[in-house]
């Protein structure tokens, strides 16, 4: 009888643990978290268009462990200060920036604490009085969620599609 009671208590304990784990997973609304990350990416595009460095700074992690890889071979920007300086230079050089996002995909880890994304976008701007367009830019990166529940961008990578002519013999 005692072993049956012990088995009963053990199974109740297991059910309670399972319920807590299931409840924990139910608390995370992944669609809501994906929508928050999407909102941050849209806000980043809008702030980049207007040159609003304060908003951009609020989206990026402002530490030394932040990384942005640009489209040029020498654009490996480590730390928020390097990213901020590069963006300042960009805002000084470009006018009338317009960014259109044509594809966006966002994924979350199991606990919705890390998000990674892919966007394809067109980047139109005026540079030295000439209208310029960069189509099909691919932007990938990683966000993490702070203990306060804010999503912060910690890594980004921009790349341009290239056309390689390969001759088949």
C-alpha positions in Angstrom: 0.0 0.0 0.0 2.8 2.4 0.9 4.5 1.8 -2.5 1.2 2.5 -4.3 0.8 5.8 -2.4 4.4 6.7 -3.2 3.8 5.8 -6.8 0.6 8.0 -6.7 2.5 10.9 -5.2 5.3 10.5 -7.7 2.9 10.5 -10.7 1.1 13.6 -9.3 4.5 15.3 -9.0 5.4 14.3 -12.6 2.0 15.6 -13.8 2.6 18.9 -12.0 6.0 19.3 -13.5 4.7 18.5 -16.9 1.9 21.0 -16.4 4.4 23.7 -15.4 6.5 23.0 -18.4 3.5 23.0 -20.7 2.2 26.1 -19.1 5.6 27.8 -19.5 5.6 27.0 -23.2 2.0 28.3 -23.5 3.0 31.6 -21.9 5.3 32.3 -24.9 3.3 33.6 -27.7 5.8 33.1 -30.6 3.6 34.9 -33.1 3.6 37.9 -30.9 7.3 37.8 -30.4 7.9 37.4 -34.2 5.6 40.5 -34.7 7.7 42.5 -32.2 10.9 41.6 -34.1 9.3 42.5 -37.4 8.2 45.8 -35.9 11.8 46.4 -34.8 13.0 45.7 -38.4 10.4 48.0 -39.9 11.3 50.7 -37.4 15.0 50.2 -38.3 14.2 50.7 -42.0 12.2 53.8 -41.3 14.8 55.3 -39.0 17.5 54.5 -41.6 15.4 56.3 -44.3 15.1 59.4 -42.1 18.6 59.3 -40.6 17.3 59.0 -37.1 20.3 57.7 -35.2 18.6 57.8 -31.8 16.0 55.3 -33.0 18.6 53.1 -34.6 20.6 53.2 -31.4 17.6 52.1 -29.4 17.2 49.0 -31.7 20.9 47.9 -31.7 22.7 46.5 -28.7 25.1 49.3 -27.7 27.9 47.2 -26.5 31.3 46.1 -27.9 30.0 42.6 -28.8 27.7 43.9 -31.6 28.7 43.2 -35.2 27.6 44.5 -38.6 29.1 43.2 -41.8 28.4 45.6 -44.7 28.5 45.0 -48.4 32.1 46.2 -48.9 34.9 43.9 -48.2 36.3 46.2 -45.5 33.0 46.7 -43.7 33.4 44.6 -40.6 32.1 46.9 -37.9 32.7 45.6 -34.4 30.9 47.3 -31.5 28.2 49.9 -31.4 30.6 52.9 -31.8 32.0 51.6 -35.1 28.4 51.0 -36.4 27.3 54.4 -35.2 30.2 56.1 -36.9 29.6 54.3 -40.2 25.9 55.2 -40.1 26.7 58.8 -39.4 29.0 58.8 -42.5 26.2 57.2 -44.6 23.7 59.8 -43.4 26.1 62.6 -44.3 26.6 61.2 -47.9 23.1 60.0 -48.9 19.9 61.9 -49.4 16.2 60.9 -49.9 16.8 57.3 -48.9 13.9 54.9 -49.5 14.0 51.3 -48.4 11.4 48.8 -49.6 11.3 45.3 -48.0 10.0 42.7 -50.4 10.6 39.5 -48.3 11.0 39.1 -44.5 11.4 35.8 -42.6 11.9 35.6 -38.8 12.6 32.5 -36.7 12.8 32.1 -32.9 14.6 29.7 -30.6 12.5 27.4 -28.4 12.4 29.9 -25.5 11.8 33.0 -27.7 15.0 34.6 -26.4 16.9 34.7 -29.7 15.5 35.6 -33.1 17.2 35.4 -36.5 15.9 36.9 -39.6 16.3 37.4 -43.4 15.1 40.3 -45.4 15.4 41.2 -49.0 15.1 44.9 -49.8 15.7 47.6 -52.4 17.6 50.6 -51.3 17.1 53.8 -53.3 18.9 57.1 -52.5 20.5 60.2 -53.9 24.4 60.2 -53.8 26.3 63.3 -55.1 23.1 64.5 -56.9 22.6 61.2 -58.7 19.7 58.8 -58.1 21.0 55.4 -57.2 19.4 52.1 -56.6 20.6 48.9 -55.0 18.1 46.1 -55.6 17.9 42.7 -53.9 20.0 43.6 -50.9 19.9 40.7 -48.4 19.9 41.6 -44.8 20.3 38.8 -42.2 20.9 39.1 -38.5 20.3 38.1 -34.9 18.2 39.7 -32.1 18.3 38.7 -28.5 15.7 39.5 -25.8 16.9 41.3 -22.8 15.8 40.4 -19.2 13.4 43.4 -19.5 11.8 41.9 -22.6 13.2 44.2 -25.2 14.6 42.8 -28.5 18.1 44.1 -29.3 19.9 43.6 -32.6 23.4 42.2 -32.0 24.5 41.0 -35.4 23.7 42.1 -38.9 25.0 41.2 -42.4 24.2 43.0 -45.6 25.0 41.4 -49.0 24.4 42.2 -52.6 23.4 39.6 -55.2 26.0 39.1 -57.8 25.9 37.7 -61.3 28.7 35.3 -62.2 29.1 34.2 -65.8 30.2 30.6 -65.8 30.9 29.0 -69.1 30.2 25.4 -69.4 32.4 23.5 -71.8 
